[in-house]
Amino acid sequence: MTGERDERLVEILSAMGLLTPEQVDEAQQQAEEGRIGLIQALLRLSYVTAQDVARAAERMPQEDSGEGPPPPTAERATTRERPTRADGKASLDSYEIDPEALSEIPKPVAEEHLVLPIQVSEDRMLVAMADPGNVFAIDEIRSRTGKRVEPIEVDEVELRNAIDHYYASRARSMVQMEGTATTDLEMQLTGSEFAGDMDQKLVEMLDQAPVVAIVEQIMKEAVRMRASDIHIEPRAEHVRVRYRVDGQLMTFTTLPTDMHRYAISRIKILAGADVSETRLPQDGRFATEVDDRPIDVRVSTLPTYWGEKAVLRLLDKSRALVALNQLGMSKETMQAWEKLLHTRQGMLLVTGPTGSGKSTTLYASLHTINDETKNITTVEDPIEYQVAGVNQTQVHRRIDLTFASTLRHILRQDPDIILIGEIRDVETAEMAFRASMTGHLVLSTLHTNDAPSAVTRLEDMGVEPYLIASSMIGVVAQRLVRRICPRCREEVEPTEMELERLDLKPEQVKKMKFYHGRGCAMCRNTGYAGRIGVYELMPITPELRDAIAAGANASELRRLALRSGMRSLKYDGLAKVNAGITTAAEVLTLLFAGEEG
């Protein structure tokens, strides 16, 4: 029936003057070679547009009154004999849904924007929409596919049902394909001839199994959604796949439980981990490409009740370096930090929890002071960005190339500026501080809740207070908060609970404005789009230097720093609330992360 319908559409398109006999012949040849429909071949050759096909489909009822394709069967009569509705909206029953078009737009995006991709060509996509004027949805599709969107209006209820139906059918076909493949794998792997070499056989077969396509698709969609992490979590009835986008986890899809072993094994193979070991946590990494963009993937597996959980951290190495003025620092903080960066020697630290953007700040700082008159050398784990003009070294623990051992050799390389990815132990810390006392500017990161706590953290490692006091020149602490979506931002009254927990006085509240995002298609109804840094900078003044040498605790150092003019994380966060950049709820996360005001 599909072939006859395509031929009738071609007749109509030819009668409309849109096709020549030569073009039809070429499309028929490509359709046969590629085992695709005639209409799909015409679209891929760009001889017609998806909108042309839509117009031809609308003419079919009027022109099929006599001859042409046979009448619909009883099962399809109620839907096929009226391709358009009484209200003038198109009926999806008159269109053939192209599986290739469905693969271009994930189901979560289709549900959020109420869209259904119907046909796709090299540069265009025909999309069913409940609201053809939804520019946010059109922008999202265009940015994802790089194609021009040609919308058709359909009934919302029909569209929702169609989204559920077609994506479910596609998922079932994929699961059936994988199910057959995994069943075949299971039968082969449990055969007696492989009993003595099970794990090696699994490794060999997984390189060719369809599970490879599933793992690749999971990573591809994560990169396209700008996710920082992928969580693959086994449960009793399925395997949950979640992405972390803008710091928040969201469920992307689920896999059948019998896929779990093979998906985890495939990831382990890529990461160079031990496929046979399922009882102990493992770490690894690998490199891949998504849409011609190089991606570094760090893998961690953990045994859980239902099986091994895997977390993949994604690093897009094609991203351009962020400039210092794009991080979110206030003008005063940025000027003070730049002044410290141009100091000839000393130790500068960037602190915060995992995922707070420390590395981004370090690279932006390095970019600010990078020029051909300086010898800049780094030791990193891993190298997250390749910086022109900078000598970058990767840590390799398996061959004993650690931060500390590499730093010894760097000091013999006549460096002006040294960047150490992270201070993790007392040996690295002491060498870094001594380097900063002998004519080098040293930049590094540390895991602490705020700037003053960096001092006590180093002392807990075993670094002597006099070393810290004599060489440290500044500490910047940071967090990432979500930005309010600019398309749906609106002013709002803060709740009593928010005011109470922020400890704001009535006179302070009167001078402030509060905003939130009401939710729209652009931000997937979250009210947020992207993230921005919140900072506190603690330059080391003579008073602070004396207090550090005397062994002052973090609370005493914080009091002295605030008295010297340091603006806390809370202060910077509230300034961004008042500017309409973030919400009071996001700033509250700073307080629960250990910020004291």
TACORFEN-V148442 format. One record per residue. PHI is phi in whole degrees, -180 to 180 (NA if undefined). OMEGA is omega in whole degrees, 0 to 359 (* if undefined). D_CENTER is the distance of its C-alpha to the mean C-alpha in Angstrom with 2 decimals. Layout:
BEGIN
PHI & OMEGA & D_CENTER
PHI & OMEGA & D_CENTER
END
This chain:
BEGIN
NA & 180 & 42.34
-64 & 179 & 39.14
-64 & 178 & 41.07
-65 & 180 & 43.91
-65 & 178 & 41.64
-61 & 180 & 39.94
-63 & 179 & 43.43
-66 & 178 & 44.55
-63 & 179 & 41.54
-65 & 177 & 42.39
-61 & 180 & 45.96
-66 & 179 & 44.91
-62 & 178 & 42.58
-67 & 179 & 45.50
-65 & 178 & 47.89
-79 & 179 & 45.61
82 & 184 & 46.06
-98 & 182 & 42.44
-133 & 173 & 43.13
-105 & 178 & 45.79
-57 & 179 & 47.30
-64 & 179 & 45.95
-66 & 179 & 42.35
-64 & 179 & 42.91
-61 & 180 & 44.37
-64 & 179 & 41.47
-65 & 178 & 38.97
-62 & 178 & 41.12
-64 & 179 & 41.10
-68 & 179 & 37.30
-63 & 180 & 37.00
-70 & 181 & 39.33
-68 & 182 & 37.69
-93 & 181 & 34.15
55 & 178 & 35.30
-126 & 179 & 33.71
-72 & 181 & 35.35
-63 & 179 & 37.49
-65 & 179 & 35.52
-63 & 179 & 32.22
-64 & 178 & 34.05
-63 & 179 & 35.31
-66 & 182 & 31.87
-68 & 177 & 30.44
-80 & 180 & 33.49
62 & 175 & 32.88
-77 & 174 & 36.53
-135 & 176 & 35.64
-101 & 177 & 32.75
-62 & 179 & 31.18
-70 & 175 & 33.10
-61 & 179 & 36.30
-63 & 179 & 35.82
-62 & 180 & 35.26
-66 & 178 & 38.51
-66 & 180 & 40.36
-65 & 179 & 39.25
-67 & 180 & 40.64
-84 & 186 & 43.99
-59 & 182 & 44.33
-60 & 182 & 46.10
-70 & 186 & 48.75
-94 & 182 & 49.39
-102 & 184 & 49.37
-68 & 181 & 52.41
-107 & 182 & 54.72
-87 & 178 & 53.56
116 & 183 & 50.10
-62 & 179 & 47.87
-64 & 181 & 49.51
-64 & 181 & 49.09
-63 & 175 & 46.23
-72 & 182 & 46.84
-60 & 182 & 47.69
-67 & 186 & 44.25
-108 & 186 & 42.56
-61 & 185 & 45.37
-69 & 182 & 44.14
-108 & 188 & 40.86
-83 & 186 & 41.75
-82 & 176 & 44.89
-134 & 182 & 43.22
-72 & 175 & 40.09
-118 & 183 & 40.11
-93 & 180 & 40.54
-64 & 181 & 43.37
-85 & 177 & 41.13
88 & 179 & 40.28
-78 & 181 & 36.67
-70 & 175 & 35.68
-107 & 181 & 35.76
-67 & 180 & 33.03
-66 & 181 & 35.85
-90 & 182 & 36.99
-119 & 172 & 33.81
-95 & 183 & 32.67
-80 & 182 & 28.96
-85 & 179 & 27.46
-56 & 179 & 25.15
-66 & 177 & 23.46
-67 & 179 & 22.61
-61 & 182 & 21.14
-69 & 181 & 18.84
-77 & 184 & 17.36
-123 & 179 & 16.18
-64 & 182 & 14.63
-59 & 179 & 16.96
-56 & 179 & 14.88
-69 & 179 & 14.67
-61 & 181 & 18.36
-70 & 183 & 19.35
-68 & 183 & 17.76
-98 & 184 & 19.31
54 & 180 & 22.35
-136 & 175 & 22.28
-139 & 177 & 23.36
-68 & 185 & 23.15
-107 & 180 & 26.70
-135 & 181 & 27.40
-138 & 173 & 25.62
-123 & 184 & 27.23
-63 & 184 & 26.27
-130 & 182 & 25.54
-136 & 175 & 25.90
-140 & 175 & 24.71
-88 & 187 & 27.00
-130 & 173 & 25.26
-82 & 183 & 27.05
-138 & 174 & 26.33
-73 & 179 & 28.08
-131 & 181 & 27.91
-61 & 179 & 28.08
-90 & 181 & 27.99
-76 & 185 & 24.47
-68 & 179 & 23.09
-66 & 179 & 19.66
-65 & 180 & 19.33
-64 & 178 & 20.80
-63 & 180 & 18.50
-63 & 181 & 15.39
-66 & 180 & 17.10
-63 & 181 & 18.30
-69 & 181 & 15.02
-77 & 189 & 13.57
-105 & 185 & 16.84
72 & 182 & 18.65
-114 & 176 & 21.70
-76 & 184 & 24.22
-96 & 175 & 24.25
-115 & 187 & 27.70
-85 & 168 & 27.80
-127 & 184 & 30.57
-89 & 176 & 31.41
-132 & 180 & 31.86
-66 & 185 & 32.78
-63 & 181 & 30.02
-64 & 178 & 31.45
-61 & 182 & 31.85
-66 & 179 & 28.31
-60 & 179 & 26.83
-63 & 181 & 29.11
-67 & 178 & 28.20
-59 & 179 & 24.43
-61 & 185 & 25.22
-67 & 187 & 27.79
-71 & 178 & 26.16
-71 & 176 & 22.76
-65 & 178 & 24.74
-63 & 179 & 27.02
-65 & 179 & 24.27
-64 & 180 & 22.75
-63 & 180 & 26.32
-65 & 178 & 27.06
-67 & 180 & 24.07
-66 & 178 & 25.05
-62 & 178 & 28.66
-61 & 181 & 27.87
-69 & 180 & 25.99
-62 & 177 & 28.67
-62 & 181 & 31.38
-64 & 182 & 29.69
-71 & 176 & 29.14
-65 & 177 & 32.70
-61 & 179 & 34.03
-61 & 182 & 32.17
-60 & 181 & 33.58
-63 & 182 & 37.07
-73 & 183 & 36.96
-72 & 182 & 35.51
-94 & 177 & 38.12
-66 & 185 & 40.97
-62 & 184 & 43.67
-69 & 180 & 43.31
-106 & 189 & 39.85
-59 & 184 & 40.79
-90 & 184 & 41.29
-140 & 188 & 38.16
-59 & 187 & 35.51
-68 & 178 & 32.48
-65 & 179 & 33.25
-66 & 178 & 33.74
-61 & 180 & 30.40
-60 & 182 & 28.66
-64 & 185 & 30.60
-78 & 181 & 30.02
-67 & 178 & 26.30
-67 & 182 & 25.86
-116 & 184 & 27.37
-71 & 177 & 26.48
-61 & 178 & 24.40
-60 & 177 & 22.01
-58 & 181 & 20.57
-65 & 180 & 19.45
-65 & 180 & 17.79
-63 & 179 & 15.75
-64 & 180 & 14.82
-66 & 178 & 13.86
-60 & 180 & 11.59
-70 & 181 & 9.68
-61 & 180 & 10.06
-66 & 179 & 8.73
-63 & 179 & 5.49
-66 & 181 & 5.25
-66 & 179 & 6.93
-90 & 179 & 5.09
60 & 178 & 2.56
-77 & 177 & 1.43
-94 & 183 & 4.18
-144 & 172 & 6.69
-120 & 176 & 8.57
-113 & 176 & 11.97
-112 & 194 & 14.88
-124 & 178 & 17.78
-74 & 175 & 21.33
-129 & 184 & 23.46
-63 & 188 & 27.07
-110 & 181 & 26.63
-164 & 175 & 23.23
-114 & 182 & 20.04
-89 & 176 & 17.12
-116 & 181 & 13.54
-123 & 176 & 10.99
-115 & 172 & 7.22
-100 & 181 & 6.51
-120 & 183 & 5.21
53 & 176 & 7.48
84 & 183 & 9.19
-115 & 178 & 10.27
-82 & 177 & 10.40
-141 & 180 & 11.01
-74 & 179 & 12.95
-96 & 181 & 11.93
-162 & 173 & 15.21
-128 & 178 & 18.15
-120 & 175 & 20.13
-65 & 185 & 23.88
-61 & 182 & 25.07
-74 & 175 & 26.84
-86 & 190 & 23.61
-59 & 184 & 22.46
-57 & 186 & 24.69
-75 & 178 & 23.90
-65 & 180 & 20.09
-65 & 180 & 20.27
-64 & 178 & 22.99
-62 & 179 & 21.11
-64 & 178 & 18.22
-63 & 179 & 21.03
-61 & 179 & 22.77
-61 & 185 & 19.88
-85 & 180 & 19.47
74 & 179 & 23.25
-91 & 182 & 23.82
-84 & 182 & 27.01
-66 & 184 & 26.83
-76 & 182 & 30.08
-91 & 180 & 29.07
-118 & 185 & 27.61
-96 & 183 & 29.30
-119 & 174 & 27.68
-65 & 178 & 24.17
-138 & 177 & 22.92
-127 & 177 & 20.47
-169 & 179 & 19.57
-159 & 175 & 17.29
-157 & 179 & 17.10
-117 & 179 & 15.98
-147 & 177 & 15.03
-132 & 175 & 14.40
-130 & 182 & 12.30
53 & 179 & 14.05
65 & 177 & 16.09
-110 & 179 & 13.35
-72 & 182 & 13.93
-125 & 171 & 11.32
-94 & 182 & 12.61
-124 & 173 & 12.04
-101 & 188 & 13.81
-115 & 173 & 15.27
-134 & 176 & 17.23
-114 & 183 & 19.53
-144 & 177 & 21.69
-70 & 177 & 24.72
-126 & 185 & 24.85
-59 & 184 & 27.55
-94 & 181 & 26.27
132 & 184 & 25.15
-76 & 172 & 22.55
-98 & 177 & 19.08
-121 & 173 & 16.36
-122 & 180 & 13.21
-113 & 176 & 11.07
-93 & 186 & 9.31
-104 & 177 & 7.40
-128 & 180 & 8.85
-84 & 185 & 8.94
-79 & 179 & 12.67
-86 & 181 & 13.31
-66 & 179 & 11.98
-73 & 177 & 15.21
-62 & 179 & 16.54
-83 & 177 & 16.52
-76 & 183 & 20.14
-59 & 182 & 21.70
-79 & 177 & 22.58
-104 & 185 & 19.01
-79 & 184 & 17.96
114 & 177 & 19.88
-67 & 173 & 23.02
-67 & 182 & 26.21
-58 & 182 & 28.77
-66 & 181 & 31.03
-65 & 181 & 28.46
-65 & 179 & 27.19
-63 & 179 & 30.82
-67 & 180 & 31.77
-68 & 179 & 28.85
-63 & 178 & 29.69
-62 & 178 & 33.30
-67 & 181 & 32.44
-65 & 181 & 30.41
-93 & 172 & 33.57
-74 & 186 & 35.69
-74 & 180 & 37.29
-150 & 180 & 36.85
134 & 181 & 35.41
-111 & 174 & 32.37
-117 & 182 & 29.29
-119 & 171 & 26.71
-114 & 186 & 23.25
-122 & 179 & 22.74
154 & 179 & 20.41
-74 & 176 & 18.69
-59 & 179 & 15.84
81 & 181 & 12.53
-95 & 177 & 14.66
91 & 183 & 13.98
-61 & 182 & 17.22
-62 & 179 & 16.39
-62 & 178 & 15.26
-65 & 179 & 18.59
-61 & 181 & 20.50
-66 & 177 & 19.49
-63 & 178 & 20.18
-66 & 180 & 23.47
-63 & 180 & 24.32
-62 & 182 & 23.82
-66 & 186 & 26.27
-107 & 183 & 29.02
-82 & 172 & 28.53
-151 & 189 & 31.62
-71 & 179 & 34.08
-85 & 184 & 36.58
-118 & 173 & 34.44
-98 & 182 & 33.67
-108 & 181 & 30.17
-130 & 181 & 29.15
-125 & 168 & 26.16
-132 & 192 & 25.64
-134 & 177 & 22.06
-150 & 0 & 20.28
-94 & 171 & 18.21
-77 & 187 & 18.56
-86 & 178 & 15.16
-133 & 174 & 16.49
-92 & 186 & 19.72
-111 & 180 & 22.02
-62 & 177 & 25.12
85 & 182 & 28.32
-115 & 178 & 27.02
-88 & 186 & 28.15
-111 & 182 & 25.25
-120 & 181 & 26.03
-99 & 176 & 23.93
-70 & 174 & 25.11
-136 & 185 & 26.51
-67 & 183 & 27.99
-64 & 177 & 29.60
-112 & 177 & 31.94
63 & 173 & 32.32
-96 & 185 & 30.44
-100 & 176 & 29.21
-57 & 185 & 28.48
-67 & 182 & 32.14
-67 & 179 & 33.72
-68 & 182 & 31.72
-63 & 178 & 32.59
-60 & 182 & 36.25
-75 & 179 & 36.10
-60 & 182 & 34.08
-65 & 177 & 36.93
-92 & 184 & 39.28
-100 & 178 & 37.28
54 & 182 & 38.60
-82 & 169 & 35.29
-97 & 182 & 35.14
-129 & 180 & 31.63
-123 & 174 & 29.83
-112 & 177 & 26.21
-111 & 186 & 25.65
-52 & 181 & 22.08
-162 & 173 & 23.22
-91 & 186 & 26.66
-113 & 184 & 26.90
-148 & 186 & 30.66
-68 & 180 & 33.99
-64 & 178 & 34.89
-63 & 182 & 31.90
-61 & 183 & 32.42
-65 & 178 & 36.14
-65 & 179 & 35.78
-64 & 181 & 33.20
-68 & 179 & 35.53
-67 & 176 & 38.56
-64 & 181 & 36.87
-71 & 179 & 36.15
-91 & 186 & 39.88
-118 & 172 & 41.10
94 & 179 & 39.89
-122 & 170 & 36.14
-92 & 183 & 33.20
-117 & 177 & 30.70
-118 & 179 & 27.12
-158 & 179 & 25.14
-123 & 181 & 22.96
-151 & 179 & 24.07
-93 & 174 & 22.82
-143 & 181 & 24.83
-78 & 182 & 24.59
-149 & 185 & 26.38
-66 & 181 & 28.19
-60 & 182 & 31.68
-68 & 178 & 30.43
-61 & 181 & 29.54
-65 & 181 & 33.29
-68 & 177 & 34.05
-64 & 178 & 31.14
-66 & 178 & 32.65
-64 & 177 & 36.08
-64 & 177 & 34.95
-67 & 182 & 33.81
117 & 178 & 37.35
-79 & 182 & 37.22
-68 & 179 & 40.51
-55 & 182 & 40.46
-67 & 177 & 42.58
-65 & 181 & 40.00
-64 & 184 & 37.28
-64 & 186 & 39.70
-80 & 187 & 41.03
-124 & 180 & 37.82
-71 & 180 & 34.91
-116 & 178 & 34.67
-177 & 177 & 31.60
-135 & 173 & 28.63
-116 & 175 & 25.63
-106 & 184 & 23.66
-149 & 172 & 20.37
-139 & 172 & 17.83
-113 & 174 & 14.78
-121 & 181 & 15.50
-78 & 176 & 13.93
-80 & 172 & 15.54
-70 & 178 & 17.77
-61 & 183 & 17.04
-68 & 183 & 19.69
-77 & 184 & 20.73
-124 & 179 & 21.89
-69 & 177 & 22.79
-151 & 179 & 26.27
-72 & 184 & 28.62
-146 & 175 & 29.26
-84 & 179 & 31.74
-70 & 178 & 30.42
-80 & 178 & 31.48
-61 & 180 & 34.25
-64 & 179 & 32.08
-64 & 180 & 29.55
-65 & 181 & 32.49
-68 & 183 & 34.11
-74 & 175 & 31.17
-82 & 178 & 30.47
56 & 179 & 34.19
-97 & 178 & 34.83
-82 & 182 & 38.45
-54 & 181 & 39.77
-69 & 176 & 40.56
-71 & 182 & 36.99
-64 & 181 & 35.60
-63 & 182 & 38.03
-91 & 186 & 36.60
-110 & 170 & 32.94
-121 & 181 & 30.88
-121 & 182 & 28.11
-135 & 169 & 25.41
-153 & 174 & 22.80
-102 & 183 & 20.81
-77 & 181 & 22.70
102 & 179 & 19.82
-154 & 182 & 19.55
-64 & 183 & 17.97
-62 & 184 & 15.79
-103 & 181 & 14.07
57 & 177 & 14.39
63 & 177 & 17.36
-93 & 184 & 15.67
86 & 182 & 17.43
-128 & 176 & 14.51
-149 & 180 & 12.28
84 & 180 & 10.46
-135 & 180 & 11.95
-144 & 182 & 15.07
-84 & 171 & 17.14
-120 & 193 & 20.36
-130 & 162 & 22.96
-136 & 183 & 26.41
-114 & 179 & 28.43
-118 & 172 & 31.49
-66 & 182 & 33.72
-87 & 179 & 36.37
-84 & 177 & 39.67
-55 & 180 & 43.07
-65 & 178 & 43.34
-66 & 180 & 40.02
-63 & 178 & 41.06
-66 & 181 & 44.29
-66 & 178 & 42.62
-64 & 180 & 40.20
-61 & 181 & 43.19
-84 & 177 & 45.07
85 & 180 & 42.37
-62 & 179 & 41.19
-83 & 185 & 38.54
-64 & 181 & 35.18
-65 & 179 & 36.75
-67 & 179 & 39.54
-65 & 178 & 37.25
-63 & 180 & 35.12
-62 & 179 & 38.33
-65 & 181 & 39.55
-66 & 178 & 36.28
-64 & 179 & 36.19
-67 & 179 & 39.85
-85 & 176 & 39.08
111 & 179 & 36.66
-65 & 176 & 33.24
-99 & 188 & 30.97
-73 & 174 & 29.04
-57 & 180 & 25.43
-63 & 180 & 26.91
-60 & 181 & 28.83
-66 & 178 & 25.90
-64 & 180 & 23.84
-66 & 176 & 26.81
-64 & 178 & 27.25
-74 & 174 & 23.78
-64 & 182 & 24.75
-63 & 180 & 27.97
-83 & 179 & 26.30
79 & 182 & 24.21
-88 & 181 & 20.87
-140 & 184 & 19.95
-108 & 176 & 21.81
-62 & 180 & 24.38
-62 & 179 & 22.44
-68 & 179 & 19.58
-66 & 178 & 22.32
-61 & 178 & 23.91
-64 & 177 & 21.06
-65 & 182 & 22.32
-66 & 180 & 25.74
-75 & 176 & 24.75
-86 & 174 & 22.90
114 & 180 & 26.32
-75 & 188 & 26.99
-106 & 179 & 30.71
104 & * & 31.22
END
